[in-house]
Structures are given as C-alpha cells and as structure tokens.
Amino acid sequence: MLEYKENIKLSGIMNQYQVPAINVSRLRQLWNVVEQTQANLLLNLNDGDLVKQILQQISYRETLSNEETDKLSMYIHSRTSLIRDLVQEREA
C-alpha cells in the first residue's frame, strides 16, 4: 500500500511539469523560428519576452487558435533553458 501511495505522489509531481500535446508540424515550426531568429535578440530577452517573441514569429507565419497559443506558450516556457543553450551554442 505504501508503494502505491508513493507512486501517486510521484505521478502528481510529474504532472506539474508535463506540457500538452502539440502537433509535430507546429513543433517543427517553433524550432525553425528559434533557429532563424537572431541569437542576440533571443539571448537578451527575459523568459516571458522570449516566449512572446517566439509566439509572435510563429503567428506571423500562420494564425494560431487560442488553444494552440496556450499550448505553445506552456511548451516554450518549459524549454527556455534549452532554447538559450541552443542559441548560445549557435553563437560560438
């Protein structure tokens, strides 16, 4: 019984960090935007502005529904460290 309760606690913790499912073509579009956006621009933005900038670039290419915007926003927020690491590596 203790093991079962522990698994419930752990799964609750995991759920806090899960992001919603995003369609593959949208993910490709997002990472293309990251690659194509000037590195110094992305590196100089705080996390909130970084998310806004990327969402804005995606929405210039294609209209996003409110649901897609929310999902992408959560996904980008969860990946800001990775985005910064990739951009810094690109700069080097």
PyMOL Python script that loads the backbone (N, CA, C, O; Angstrom):
from pymol import cmd

cmd.read_pdbstr("""\
ATOM      1  N   MET A   1       0.821  -1.200   0.000  1.00  0.00           N
ATOM      2  CA  MET A   1       0.000   0.000   0.000  1.00  0.00           C
ATOM      3  C   MET A   1       0.862   1.261   0.000  1.00  0.00           C
ATOM      4  O   MET A   1       0.539   2.237  -0.678  1.00  0.00           O
ATOM      5  N   LEU A   2       1.947   1.242   0.752  1.00  0.00           N
ATOM      6  CA  LEU A   2       2.843   2.390   0.804  1.00  0.00           C
ATOM      7  C   LEU A   2       3.424   2.688  -0.576  1.00  0.00           C
ATOM      8  O   LEU A   2       3.518   3.847  -0.981  1.00  0.00           O
ATOM      9  N   GLU A   3       3.811   1.634  -1.295  1.00  0.00           N
ATOM     10  CA  GLU A   3       4.366   1.812  -2.632  1.00  0.00           C
ATOM     11  C   GLU A   3       3.341   2.479  -3.552  1.00  0.00           C
ATOM     12  O   GLU A   3       3.699   3.361  -4.332  1.00  0.00           O
ATOM     13  N   TYR A   4       2.091   2.076  -3.472  1.00  0.00           N
ATOM     14  CA  TYR A   4       1.025   2.648  -4.285  1.00  0.00           C
ATOM     15  C   TYR A   4       0.864   4.138  -3.991  1.00  0.00           C
ATOM     16  O   TYR A   4       0.760   4.946  -4.914  1.00  0.00           O
ATOM     17  N   LYS A   5       0.844   4.501  -2.711  1.00  0.00           N
ATOM     18  CA  LYS A   5       0.706   5.914  -2.337  1.00  0.00           C
ATOM     19  C   LYS A   5       1.890   6.722  -2.838  1.00  0.00           C
ATOM     20  O   LYS A   5       1.726   7.856  -3.288  1.00  0.00           O
ATOM     21  N   GLU A   6       3.081   6.146  -2.763  1.00  0.00           N
ATOM     22  CA  GLU A   6       4.275   6.840  -3.233  1.00  0.00           C
ATOM     23  C   GLU A   6       4.194   7.081  -4.737  1.00  0.00           C
ATOM     24  O   GLU A   6       4.573   8.150  -5.213  1.00  0.00           O
ATOM     25  N   ASN A   7       3.705   6.102  -5.484  1.00  0.00           N
ATOM     26  CA  ASN A   7       3.553   6.264  -6.927  1.00  0.00           C
ATOM     27  C   ASN A   7       2.565   7.376  -7.259  1.00  0.00           C
ATOM     28  O   ASN A   7       2.775   8.127  -8.212  1.00  0.00           O
ATOM     29  N   ILE A   8       1.506   7.485  -6.494  1.00  0.00           N
ATOM     30  CA  ILE A   8       0.535   8.557  -6.718  1.00  0.00           C
ATOM     31  C   ILE A   8       1.200   9.910  -6.492  1.00  0.00           C
ATOM     32  O   ILE A   8       1.015  10.833  -7.286  1.00  0.00           O
ATOM     33  N   LYS A   9       1.965  10.034  -5.425  1.00  0.00           N
ATOM     34  CA  LYS A   9       2.663  11.292  -5.147  1.00  0.00           C
ATOM     35  C   LYS A   9       3.625  11.631  -6.272  1.00  0.00           C
ATOM     36  O   LYS A   9       3.664  12.771  -6.735  1.00  0.00           O
ATOM     37  N   LEU A  10       4.398  10.655  -6.714  1.00  0.00           N
ATOM     38  CA  LEU A  10       5.359  10.898  -7.780  1.00  0.00           C
ATOM     39  C   LEU A  10       4.667  11.266  -9.081  1.00  0.00           C
ATOM     40  O   LEU A  10       5.127  12.159  -9.793  1.00  0.00           O
ATOM     41  N   SER A  11       3.574  10.595  -9.403  1.00  0.00           N
ATOM     42  CA  SER A  11       2.882  10.930 -10.642  1.00  0.00           C
ATOM     43  C   SER A  11       2.285  12.325 -10.563  1.00  0.00           C
ATOM     44  O   SER A  11       2.202  13.011 -11.582  1.00  0.00           O
ATOM     45  N   GLY A  12       1.867  12.763  -9.381  1.00  0.00           N
ATOM     46  CA  GLY A  12       1.370  14.127  -9.215  1.00  0.00           C
ATOM     47  C   GLY A  12       2.451  15.149  -9.469  1.00  0.00           C
ATOM     48  O   GLY A  12       2.200  16.192 -10.072  1.00  0.00           O
ATOM     49  N   ILE A  13       3.651  14.853  -9.013  1.00  0.00           N
ATOM     50  CA  ILE A  13       4.786  15.744  -9.250  1.00  0.00           C
ATOM     51  C   ILE A  13       5.096  15.795 -10.733  1.00  0.00           C
ATOM     52  O   ILE A  13       5.326  16.874 -11.280  1.00  0.00           O
ATOM     53  N   MET A  14       5.104  14.661 -11.382  1.00  0.00           N
ATOM     54  CA  MET A  14       5.391  14.617 -12.807  1.00  0.00           C
ATOM     55  C   MET A  14       4.369  15.435 -13.591  1.00  0.00           C
ATOM     56  O   MET A  14       4.734  16.129 -14.539  1.00  0.00           O
ATOM     57  N   ASN A  15       3.097  15.362 -13.212  1.00  0.00           N
ATOM     58  CA  ASN A  15       2.056  16.074 -13.943  1.00  0.00           C
ATOM     59  C   ASN A  15       2.241  17.582 -13.906  1.00  0.00           C
ATOM     60  O   ASN A  15       1.803  18.278 -14.822  1.00  0.00           O
ATOM     61  N   GLN A  16       2.876  18.096 -12.875  1.00  0.00           N
ATOM     62  CA  GLN A  16       3.117  19.535 -12.798  1.00  0.00           C
ATOM     63  C   GLN A  16       4.019  20.002 -13.932  1.00  0.00           C
ATOM     64  O   GLN A  16       3.934  21.154 -14.358  1.00  0.00           O
ATOM     65  N   TYR A  17       4.881  19.120 -14.421  1.00  0.00           N
ATOM     66  CA  TYR A  17       5.873  19.505 -15.411  1.00  0.00           C
ATOM     67  C   TYR A  17       5.544  19.027 -16.815  1.00  0.00           C
ATOM     68  O   TYR A  17       6.308  19.278 -17.747  1.00  0.00           O
ATOM     69  N   GLN A  18       4.440  18.356 -16.978  1.00  0.00           N
ATOM     70  CA  GLN A  18       4.064  17.891 -18.298  1.00  0.00           C
ATOM     71  C   GLN A  18       3.495  19.053 -19.099  1.00  0.00           C
ATOM     72  O   GLN A  18       2.840  19.944 -18.559  1.00  0.00           O
ATOM     73  N   VAL A  19       3.757  19.021 -20.383  1.00  0.00           N
ATOM     74  CA  VAL A  19       3.191  20.026 -21.269  1.00  0.00           C
ATOM     75  C   VAL A  19       2.185  19.341 -22.182  1.00  0.00           C
ATOM     76  O   VAL A  19       2.296  18.141 -22.432  1.00  0.00           O
ATOM     77  N   PRO A  20       1.223  20.075 -22.673  1.00  0.00           N
ATOM     78  CA  PRO A  20       0.193  19.469 -23.524  1.00  0.00           C
ATOM     79  C   PRO A  20       0.769  18.991 -24.852  1.00  0.00           C
ATOM     80  O   PRO A  20       1.818  19.455 -25.299  1.00  0.00           O
ATOM     81  N   ALA A  21       0.067  18.067 -25.462  1.00  0.00           N
ATOM     82  CA  ALA A  21       0.481  17.546 -26.764  1.00  0.00           C
ATOM     83  C   ALA A  21       0.384  18.646 -27.813  1.00  0.00           C
ATOM     84  O   ALA A  21      -0.595  19.389 -27.874  1.00  0.00           O
ATOM     85  N   ILE A  22       1.411  18.727 -28.625  1.00  0.00           N
ATOM     86  CA  ILE A  22       1.462  19.723 -29.698  1.00  0.00           C
ATOM     87  C   ILE A  22       1.732  18.974 -30.991  1.00  0.00           C
ATOM     88  O   ILE A  22       2.535  18.042 -31.028  1.00  0.00           O
ATOM     89  N   ASN A  23       1.067  19.382 -32.027  1.00  0.00           N
ATOM     90  CA  ASN A  23       1.215  18.717 -33.315  1.00  0.00           C
ATOM     91  C   ASN A  23       2.650  18.881 -33.847  1.00  0.00           C
ATOM     92  O   ASN A  23       3.287  19.915 -33.646  1.00  0.00           O
ATOM     93  N   VAL A  24       3.131  17.852 -34.518  1.00  0.00           N
ATOM     94  CA  VAL A  24       4.527  17.774 -34.952  1.00  0.00           C
ATOM     95  C   VAL A  24       4.908  18.918 -35.884  1.00  0.00           C
ATOM     96  O   VAL A  24       5.999  19.475 -35.758  1.00  0.00           O
ATOM     97  N   SER A  25       4.044  19.274 -36.799  1.00  0.00           N
ATOM     98  CA  SER A  25       4.381  20.361 -37.725  1.00  0.00           C
ATOM     99  C   SER A  25       4.517  21.688 -36.980  1.00  0.00           C
ATOM    100  O   SER A  25       5.331  22.532 -37.356  1.00  0.00           O
ATOM    101  N   ARG A  26       3.729  21.872 -35.935  1.00  0.00           N
ATOM    102  CA  ARG A  26       3.826  23.089 -35.121  1.00  0.00           C
ATOM    103  C   ARG A  26       5.157  23.107 -34.351  1.00  0.00           C
ATOM    104  O   ARG A  26       5.785  24.156 -34.209  1.00  0.00           O
ATOM    105  N   LEU A  27       5.571  21.945 -33.862  1.00  0.00           N
ATOM    106  CA  LEU A  27       6.864  21.863 -33.167  1.00  0.00           C
ATOM    107  C   LEU A  27       8.016  22.171 -34.120  1.00  0.00           C
ATOM    108  O   LEU A  27       8.956  22.879 -33.759  1.00  0.00           O
ATOM    109  N   ARG A  28       7.939  21.640 -35.331  1.00  0.00           N
ATOM    110  CA  ARG A  28       8.977  21.946 -36.328  1.00  0.00           C
ATOM    111  C   ARG A  28       9.017  23.440 -36.609  1.00  0.00           C
ATOM    112  O   ARG A  28      10.089  24.038 -36.704  1.00  0.00           O
ATOM    113  N   GLN A  29       7.854  24.028 -36.739  1.00  0.00           N
ATOM    114  CA  GLN A  29       7.766  25.460 -36.994  1.00  0.00           C
ATOM    115  C   GLN A  29       8.401  26.250 -35.846  1.00  0.00           C
ATOM    116  O   GLN A  29       9.141  27.205 -36.080  1.00  0.00           O
ATOM    117  N   LEU A  30       8.115  25.856 -34.632  1.00  0.00           N
ATOM    118  CA  LEU A  30       8.662  26.530 -33.459  1.00  0.00           C
ATOM    119  C   LEU A  30      10.187  26.478 -33.463  1.00  0.00           C
ATOM    120  O   LEU A  30      10.846  27.501 -33.273  1.00  0.00           O
ATOM    121  N   TRP A  31      10.749  25.285 -33.679  1.00  0.00           N
ATOM    122  CA  TRP A  31      12.206  25.158 -33.644  1.00  0.00           C
ATOM    123  C   TRP A  31      12.852  25.832 -34.850  1.00  0.00           C
ATOM    124  O   TRP A  31      13.994  26.281 -34.752  1.00  0.00           O
ATOM    125  N   ASN A  32      12.163  25.916 -35.977  1.00  0.00           N
ATOM    126  CA  ASN A  32      12.670  26.694 -37.111  1.00  0.00           C
ATOM    127  C   ASN A  32      12.742  28.169 -36.752  1.00  0.00           C
ATOM    128  O   ASN A  32      13.706  28.853 -37.096  1.00  0.00           O
ATOM    129  N   VAL A  33      11.723  28.656 -36.063  1.00  0.00           N
ATOM    130  CA  VAL A  33      11.729  30.058 -35.623  1.00  0.00           C
ATOM    131  C   VAL A  33      12.912  30.310 -34.698  1.00  0.00           C
ATOM    132  O   VAL A  33      13.597  31.324 -34.830  1.00  0.00           O
ATOM    133  N   VAL A  34      13.155  29.398 -33.767  1.00  0.00           N
ATOM    134  CA  VAL A  34      14.290  29.552 -32.846  1.00  0.00           C
ATOM    135  C   VAL A  34      15.593  29.622 -33.637  1.00  0.00           C
ATOM    136  O   VAL A  34      16.450  30.456 -33.347  1.00  0.00           O
ATOM    137  N   GLU A  35      15.746  28.755 -34.629  1.00  0.00           N
ATOM    138  CA  GLU A  35      16.973  28.728 -35.432  1.00  0.00           C
ATOM    139  C   GLU A  35      17.129  29.977 -36.296  1.00  0.00           C
ATOM    140  O   GLU A  35      18.251  30.429 -36.527  1.00  0.00           O
ATOM    141  N   GLN A  36      16.032  30.532 -36.770  1.00  0.00           N
ATOM    142  CA  GLN A  36      16.099  31.651 -37.700  1.00  0.00           C
ATOM    143  C   GLN A  36      16.124  33.019 -37.024  1.00  0.00           C
ATOM    144  O   GLN A  36      16.466  34.016 -37.660  1.00  0.00           O
ATOM    145  N   THR A  37      15.770  33.075 -35.761  1.00  0.00           N
ATOM    146  CA  THR A  37      15.743  34.353 -35.051  1.00  0.00           C
ATOM    147  C   THR A  37      17.152  34.706 -34.607  1.00  0.00           C
ATOM    148  O   THR A  37      17.920  33.840 -34.189  1.00  0.00           O
ATOM    149  N   GLN A  38      17.485  35.990 -34.703  1.00  0.00           N
ATOM    150  CA  GLN A  38      18.824  36.444 -34.327  1.00  0.00           C
ATOM    151  C   GLN A  38      19.151  36.028 -32.902  1.00  0.00           C
ATOM    152  O   GLN A  38      18.358  36.228 -31.982  1.00  0.00           O
ATOM    153  N   ALA A  39      20.316  35.453 -32.739  1.00  0.00           N
ATOM    154  CA  ALA A  39      20.736  34.929 -31.439  1.00  0.00           C
ATOM    155  C   ALA A  39      20.767  36.015 -30.371  1.00  0.00           C
ATOM    156  O   ALA A  39      20.282  35.810 -29.259  1.00  0.00           O
ATOM    157  N   ASN A  40      21.337  37.169 -30.706  1.00  0.00           N
ATOM    158  CA  ASN A  40      21.452  38.222 -29.677  1.00  0.00           C
ATOM    159  C   ASN A  40      20.088  38.708 -29.207  1.00  0.00           C
ATOM    160  O   ASN A  40      19.942  39.115 -28.054  1.00  0.00           O
ATOM    161  N   LEU A  41      19.097  38.671 -30.073  1.00  0.00           N
ATOM    162  CA  LEU A  41      17.749  39.063 -29.668  1.00  0.00           C
ATOM    163  C   LEU A  41      17.209  38.082 -28.628  1.00  0.00           C
ATOM    164  O   LEU A  41      16.723  38.493 -27.574  1.00  0.00           O
ATOM    165  N   LEU A  42      17.294  36.792 -28.925  1.00  0.00           N
ATOM    166  CA  LEU A  42      16.760  35.784 -28.004  1.00  0.00           C
ATOM    167  C   LEU A  42      17.518  35.757 -26.679  1.00  0.00           C
ATOM    168  O   LEU A  42      16.919  35.552 -25.624  1.00  0.00           O
ATOM    169  N   LEU A  43      18.819  35.960 -26.731  1.00  0.00           N
ATOM    170  CA  LEU A  43      19.624  35.891 -25.507  1.00  0.00           C
ATOM    171  C   LEU A  43      19.399  37.083 -24.587  1.00  0.00           C
ATOM    172  O   LEU A  43      19.624  36.982 -23.381  1.00  0.00           O
ATOM    173  N   ASN A  44      18.962  38.201 -25.135  1.00  0.00           N
ATOM    174  CA  ASN A  44      18.778  39.407 -24.324  1.00  0.00           C
ATOM    175  C   ASN A  44      17.372  39.554 -23.755  1.00  0.00           C
ATOM    176  O   ASN A  44      17.100  40.515 -23.035  1.00  0.00           O
ATOM    177  N   LEU A  45      16.482  38.629 -24.061  1.00  0.00           N
ATOM    178  CA  LEU A  45      15.107  38.705 -23.564  1.00  0.00           C
ATOM    179  C   LEU A  45      14.953  37.909 -22.275  1.00  0.00           C
ATOM    180  O   LEU A  45      15.601  36.879 -22.091  1.00  0.00           O
ATOM    181  N   ASN A  46      14.087  38.396 -21.380  1.00  0.00           N
ATOM    182  CA  ASN A  46      13.751  37.575 -20.206  1.00  0.00           C
ATOM    183  C   ASN A  46      12.825  36.452 -20.679  1.00  0.00           C
ATOM    184  O   ASN A  46      12.370  36.460 -21.823  1.00  0.00           O
ATOM    185  N   ASP A  47      12.551  35.501 -19.811  1.00  0.00           N
ATOM    186  CA  ASP A  47      11.772  34.328 -20.221  1.00  0.00           C
ATOM    187  C   ASP A  47      10.411  34.690 -20.806  1.00  0.00           C
ATOM    188  O   ASP A  47      10.019  34.153 -21.842  1.00  0.00           O
ATOM    189  N   GLY A  48       9.695  35.589 -20.155  1.00  0.00           N
ATOM    190  CA  GLY A  48       8.368  35.973 -20.642  1.00  0.00           C
ATOM    191  C   GLY A  48       8.421  36.608 -22.017  1.00  0.00           C
ATOM    192  O   GLY A  48       7.606  36.296 -22.885  1.00  0.00           O
ATOM    193  N   ASP A  49       9.387  37.504 -22.214  1.00  0.00           N
ATOM    194  CA  ASP A  49       9.521  38.160 -23.515  1.00  0.00           C
ATOM    195  C   ASP A  49      10.030  37.201 -24.588  1.00  0.00           C
ATOM    196  O   ASP A  49       9.684  37.333 -25.761  1.00  0.00           O
ATOM    197  N   LEU A  50      10.847  36.242 -24.181  1.00  0.00           N
ATOM    198  CA  LEU A  50      11.317  35.220 -25.114  1.00  0.00           C
ATOM    199  C   LEU A  50      10.134  34.419 -25.651  1.00  0.00           C
ATOM    200  O   LEU A  50      10.034  34.177 -26.854  1.00  0.00           O
ATOM    201  N   VAL A  51       9.255  34.017 -24.766  1.00  0.00           N
ATOM    202  CA  VAL A  51       8.062  33.268 -25.168  1.00  0.00           C
ATOM    203  C   VAL A  51       7.211  34.119 -26.106  1.00  0.00           C
ATOM    204  O   VAL A  51       6.766  33.639 -27.148  1.00  0.00           O
ATOM    205  N   LYS A  52       6.985  35.376 -25.740  1.00  0.00           N
ATOM    206  CA  LYS A  52       6.178  36.270 -26.581  1.00  0.00           C
ATOM    207  C   LYS A  52       6.797  36.446 -27.959  1.00  0.00           C
ATOM    208  O   LYS A  52       6.086  36.418 -28.964  1.00  0.00           O
ATOM    209  N   GLN A  53       8.107  36.626 -28.018  1.00  0.00           N
ATOM    210  CA  GLN A  53       8.801  36.826 -29.292  1.00  0.00           C
ATOM    211  C   GLN A  53       8.637  35.618 -30.204  1.00  0.00           C
ATOM    212  O   GLN A  53       8.330  35.763 -31.387  1.00  0.00           O
ATOM    213  N   ILE A  54       8.840  34.441 -29.656  1.00  0.00           N
ATOM    214  CA  ILE A  54       8.716  33.227 -30.468  1.00  0.00           C
ATOM    215  C   ILE A  54       7.273  33.029 -30.925  1.00  0.00           C
ATOM    216  O   ILE A  54       7.032  32.696 -32.085  1.00  0.00           O
ATOM    217  N   LEU A  55       6.322  33.229 -30.030  1.00  0.00           N
ATOM    218  CA  LEU A  55       4.908  33.107 -30.412  1.00  0.00           C
ATOM    219  C   LEU A  55       4.539  34.116 -31.492  1.00  0.00           C
ATOM    220  O   LEU A  55       3.797  33.798 -32.421  1.00  0.00           O
ATOM    221  N   GLN A  56       5.056  35.322 -31.367  1.00  0.00           N
ATOM    222  CA  GLN A  56       4.779  36.356 -32.363  1.00  0.00           C
ATOM    223  C   GLN A  56       5.327  35.946 -33.730  1.00  0.00           C
ATOM    224  O   GLN A  56       4.650  36.108 -34.746  1.00  0.00           O
ATOM    225  N   GLN A  57       6.539  35.421 -33.755  1.00  0.00           N
ATOM    226  CA  GLN A  57       7.132  34.984 -35.022  1.00  0.00           C
ATOM    227  C   GLN A  57       6.324  33.846 -35.654  1.00  0.00           C
ATOM    228  O   GLN A  57       6.138  33.811 -36.870  1.00  0.00           O
ATOM    229  N   ILE A  58       5.856  32.933 -34.833  1.00  0.00           N
ATOM    230  CA  ILE A  58       5.036  31.827 -35.356  1.00  0.00           C
ATOM    231  C   ILE A  58       3.714  32.359 -35.894  1.00  0.00           C
ATOM    232  O   ILE A  58       3.254  31.932 -36.953  1.00  0.00           O
ATOM    233  N   SER A  59       3.104  33.287 -35.170  1.00  0.00           N
ATOM    234  CA  SER A  59       1.797  33.806 -35.599  1.00  0.00           C
ATOM    235  C   SER A  59       1.903  34.659 -36.861  1.00  0.00           C
ATOM    236  O   SER A  59       0.911  34.821 -37.572  1.00  0.00           O
ATOM    237  N   TYR A  60       3.093  35.213 -37.158  1.00  0.00           N
ATOM    238  CA  TYR A  60       3.283  35.916 -38.432  1.00  0.00           C
ATOM    239  C   TYR A  60       3.176  34.944 -39.599  1.00  0.00           C
ATOM    240  O   TYR A  60       2.735  35.315 -40.687  1.00  0.00           O
ATOM    241  N   ARG A  61       3.575  33.715 -39.370  1.00  0.00           N
ATOM    242  CA  ARG A  61       3.583  32.712 -40.429  1.00  0.00           C
ATOM    243  C   ARG A  61       2.228  32.036 -40.595  1.00  0.00           C
ATOM    244  O   ARG A  61       1.834  31.671 -41.703  1.00  0.00           O
ATOM    245  N   GLU A  62       1.527  31.874 -39.487  1.00  0.00           N
ATOM    246  CA  GLU A  62       0.250  31.154 -39.523  1.00  0.00           C
ATOM    247  C   GLU A  62      -0.594  31.563 -38.320  1.00  0.00           C
ATOM    248  O   GLU A  62      -0.073  31.766 -37.223  1.00  0.00           O
ATOM    249  N   THR A  63      -1.888  31.680 -38.536  1.00  0.00           N
ATOM    250  CA  THR A  63      -2.792  32.048 -37.450  1.00  0.00           C
ATOM    251  C   THR A  63      -2.891  30.907 -36.447  1.00  0.00           C
ATOM    252  O   THR A  63      -3.060  29.746 -36.819  1.00  0.00           O
ATOM    253  N   LEU A  64      -2.781  31.260 -35.164  1.00  0.00           N
ATOM    254  CA  LEU A  64      -2.882  30.278 -34.090  1.00  0.00           C
ATOM    255  C   LEU A  64      -4.206  30.454 -33.360  1.00  0.00           C
ATOM    256  O   LEU A  64      -4.655  31.575 -33.121  1.00  0.00           O
ATOM    257  N   SER A  65      -4.819  29.341 -33.013  1.00  0.00           N
ATOM    258  CA  SER A  65      -6.012  29.415 -32.168  1.00  0.00           C
ATOM    259  C   SER A  65      -5.568  29.746 -30.748  1.00  0.00           C
ATOM    260  O   SER A  65      -4.385  29.649 -30.423  1.00  0.00           O
ATOM    261  N   ASN A  66      -6.514  30.135 -29.910  1.00  0.00           N
ATOM    262  CA  ASN A  66      -6.186  30.413 -28.509  1.00  0.00           C
ATOM    263  C   ASN A  66      -5.618  29.176 -27.828  1.00  0.00           C
ATOM    264  O   ASN A  66      -4.685  29.269 -27.030  1.00  0.00           O
ATOM    265  N   GLU A  67      -6.184  28.019 -28.147  1.00  0.00           N
ATOM    266  CA  GLU A  67      -5.708  26.768 -27.554  1.00  0.00           C
ATOM    267  C   GLU A  67      -4.267  26.475 -27.977  1.00  0.00           C
ATOM    268  O   GLU A  67      -3.436  26.094 -27.152  1.00  0.00           O
ATOM    269  N   GLU A  68      -3.978  26.655 -29.269  1.00  0.00           N
ATOM    270  CA  GLU A  68      -2.612  26.435 -29.751  1.00  0.00           C
ATOM    271  C   GLU A  68      -1.633  27.410 -29.103  1.00  0.00           C
ATOM    272  O   GLU A  68      -0.523  27.033 -28.729  1.00  0.00           O
ATOM    273  N   THR A  69      -2.052  28.658 -28.975  1.00  0.00           N
ATOM    274  CA  THR A  69      -1.198  29.661 -28.345  1.00  0.00           C
ATOM    275  C   THR A  69      -0.888  29.278 -26.909  1.00  0.00           C
ATOM    276  O   THR A  69       0.257  29.381 -26.469  1.00  0.00           O
ATOM    277  N   ASP A  70      -1.896  28.840 -26.182  1.00  0.00           N
ATOM    278  CA  ASP A  70      -1.687  28.426 -24.789  1.00  0.00           C
ATOM    279  C   ASP A  70      -0.751  27.223 -24.701  1.00  0.00           C
ATOM    280  O   ASP A  70       0.156  27.199 -23.869  1.00  0.00           O
ATOM    281  N   LYS A  71      -0.969  26.234 -25.553  1.00  0.00           N
ATOM    282  CA  LYS A  71      -0.121  25.043 -25.542  1.00  0.00           C
ATOM    283  C   LYS A  71       1.322  25.394 -25.882  1.00  0.00           C
ATOM    284  O   LYS A  71       2.254  24.953 -25.210  1.00  0.00           O
ATOM    285  N   LEU A  72       1.494  26.189 -26.928  1.00  0.00           N
ATOM    286  CA  LEU A  72       2.845  26.577 -27.319  1.00  0.00           C
ATOM    287  C   LEU A  72       3.519  27.411 -26.243  1.00  0.00           C
ATOM    288  O   LEU A  72       4.710  27.251 -25.978  1.00  0.00           O
ATOM    289  N   SER A  73       2.765  28.290 -25.632  1.00  0.00           N
ATOM    290  CA  SER A  73       3.316  29.116 -24.562  1.00  0.00           C
ATOM    291  C   SER A  73       3.843  28.249 -23.423  1.00  0.00           C
ATOM    292  O   SER A  73       4.952  28.467 -22.934  1.00  0.00           O
ATOM    293  N   MET A  74       3.054  27.271 -23.003  1.00  0.00           N
ATOM    294  CA  MET A  74       3.493  26.368 -21.932  1.00  0.00           C
ATOM    295  C   MET A  74       4.716  25.569 -22.367  1.00  0.00           C
ATOM    296  O   MET A  74       5.649  25.376 -21.587  1.00  0.00           O
ATOM    297  N   TYR A  75       4.709  25.109 -23.605  1.00  0.00           N
ATOM    298  CA  TYR A  75       5.835  24.328 -24.113  1.00  0.00           C
ATOM    299  C   TYR A  75       7.103  25.175 -24.150  1.00  0.00           C
ATOM    300  O   TYR A  75       8.158  24.734 -23.693  1.00  0.00           O
ATOM    301  N   ILE A  76       7.006  26.380 -24.686  1.00  0.00           N
ATOM    302  CA  ILE A  76       8.182  27.251 -24.784  1.00  0.00           C
ATOM    303  C   ILE A  76       8.699  27.595 -23.396  1.00  0.00           C
ATOM    304  O   ILE A  76       9.906  27.563 -23.155  1.00  0.00           O
ATOM    305  N   HIS A  77       7.787  27.924 -22.479  1.00  0.00           N
ATOM    306  CA  HIS A  77       8.197  28.209 -21.094  1.00  0.00           C
ATOM    307  C   HIS A  77       8.970  27.036 -20.509  1.00  0.00           C
ATOM    308  O   HIS A  77       9.942  27.233 -19.780  1.00  0.00           O
ATOM    309  N   SER A  78       8.545  25.826 -20.820  1.00  0.00           N
ATOM    310  CA  SER A  78       9.217  24.647 -20.265  1.00  0.00           C
ATOM    311  C   SER A  78      10.556  24.372 -20.946  1.00  0.00           C
ATOM    312  O   SER A  78      11.339  23.553 -20.465  1.00  0.00           O
ATOM    313  N   ARG A  79      10.822  25.049 -22.061  1.00  0.00           N
ATOM    314  CA  ARG A  79      12.048  24.799 -22.821  1.00  0.00           C
ATOM    315  C   ARG A  79      12.967  26.027 -22.923  1.00  0.00           C
ATOM    316  O   ARG A  79      13.885  26.034 -23.743  1.00  0.00           O
ATOM    317  N   THR A  80      12.737  27.054 -22.112  1.00  0.00           N
ATOM    318  CA  THR A  80      13.556  28.271 -22.241  1.00  0.00           C
ATOM    319  C   THR A  80      15.044  27.995 -22.034  1.00  0.00           C
ATOM    320  O   THR A  80      15.876  28.566 -22.739  1.00  0.00           O
ATOM    321  N   SER A  81      15.389  27.141 -21.094  1.00  0.00           N
ATOM    322  CA  SER A  81      16.812  26.819 -20.867  1.00  0.00           C
ATOM    323  C   SER A  81      17.415  26.141 -22.092  1.00  0.00           C
ATOM    324  O   SER A  81      18.527  26.471 -22.503  1.00  0.00           O
ATOM    325  N   LEU A  82      16.690  25.204 -22.669  1.00  0.00           N
ATOM    326  CA  LEU A  82      17.159  24.521 -23.870  1.00  0.00           C
ATOM    327  C   LEU A  82      17.309  25.511 -25.023  1.00  0.00           C
ATOM    328  O   LEU A  82      18.304  25.473 -25.747  1.00  0.00           O
ATOM    329  N   ILE A  83      16.339  26.385 -25.193  1.00  0.00           N
ATOM    330  CA  ILE A  83      16.399  27.387 -26.260  1.00  0.00           C
ATOM    331  C   ILE A  83      17.638  28.249 -26.089  1.00  0.00           C
ATOM    332  O   ILE A  83      18.375  28.470 -27.050  1.00  0.00           O
ATOM    333  N   ARG A  84      17.877  28.738 -24.883  1.00  0.00           N
ATOM    334  CA  ARG A  84      19.056  29.577 -24.631  1.00  0.00           C
ATOM    335  C   ARG A  84      20.355  28.810 -24.884  1.00  0.00           C
ATOM    336  O   ARG A  84      21.297  29.356 -25.458  1.00  0.00           O
ATOM    337  N   ASP A  85      20.406  27.549 -24.457  1.00  0.00           N
ATOM    338  CA  ASP A  85      21.607  26.731 -24.691  1.00  0.00           C
ATOM    339  C   ASP A  85      21.876  26.566 -26.182  1.00  0.00           C
ATOM    340  O   ASP A  85      23.014  26.709 -26.628  1.00  0.00           O
ATOM    341  N   LEU A  86      20.836  26.265 -26.951  1.00  0.00           N
ATOM    342  CA  LEU A  86      20.998  26.095 -28.395  1.00  0.00           C
ATOM    343  C   LEU A  86      21.442  27.384 -29.068  1.00  0.00           C
ATOM    344  O   LEU A  86      22.296  27.370 -29.955  1.00  0.00           O
ATOM    345  N   VAL A  87      20.864  28.487 -28.646  1.00  0.00           N
ATOM    346  CA  VAL A  87      21.205  29.778 -29.238  1.00  0.00           C
ATOM    347  C   VAL A  87      22.644  30.159 -28.889  1.00  0.00           C
ATOM    348  O   VAL A  87      23.375  30.657 -29.746  1.00  0.00           O
ATOM    349  N   GLN A  88      23.054  29.932 -27.646  1.00  0.00           N
ATOM    350  CA  GLN A  88      24.434  30.229 -27.251  1.00  0.00           C
ATOM    351  C   GLN A  88      25.424  29.364 -28.025  1.00  0.00           C
ATOM    352  O   GLN A  88      26.482  29.839 -28.438  1.00  0.00           O
ATOM    353  N   GLU A  89      25.082  28.109 -28.216  1.00  0.00           N
ATOM    354  CA  GLU A  89      25.947  27.212 -28.983  1.00  0.00           C
ATOM    355  C   GLU A  89      26.068  27.688 -30.427  1.00  0.00           C
ATOM    356  O   GLU A  89      27.141  27.613 -31.025  1.00  0.00           O
ATOM    357  N   ARG A  90      24.984  28.167 -30.972  1.00  0.00           N
ATOM    358  CA  ARG A  90      24.979  28.681 -32.344  1.00  0.00           C
ATOM    359  C   ARG A  90      25.873  29.907 -32.463  1.00  0.00           C
ATOM    360  O   ARG A  90      26.509  30.118 -33.496  1.00  0.00           O
ATOM    361  N   GLU A  91      25.923  30.713 -31.411  1.00  0.00           N
ATOM    362  CA  GLU A  91      26.747  31.925 -31.386  1.00  0.00           C
ATOM    363  C   GLU A  91      28.236  31.604 -31.353  1.00  0.00           C
ATOM    364  O   GLU A  91      29.053  32.362 -31.877  1.00  0.00           O
ATOM    365  N   ALA A  92      28.584  30.478 -30.734  1.00  0.00           N
ATOM    366  CA  ALA A  92      30.008  30.143 -30.535  1.00  0.00           C
ATOM    367  C   ALA A  92      30.706  29.765 -31.822  1.00  0.00           C
ATOM    368  O   ALA A  92      31.898  29.460 -31.812  1.00  0.00           O
TER     369      ALA A  92
END
""", "prot")
cmd.dss("prot")
cmd.show_as("cartoon", "prot")
cmd.util.cbc("prot")
cmd.orient("prot")
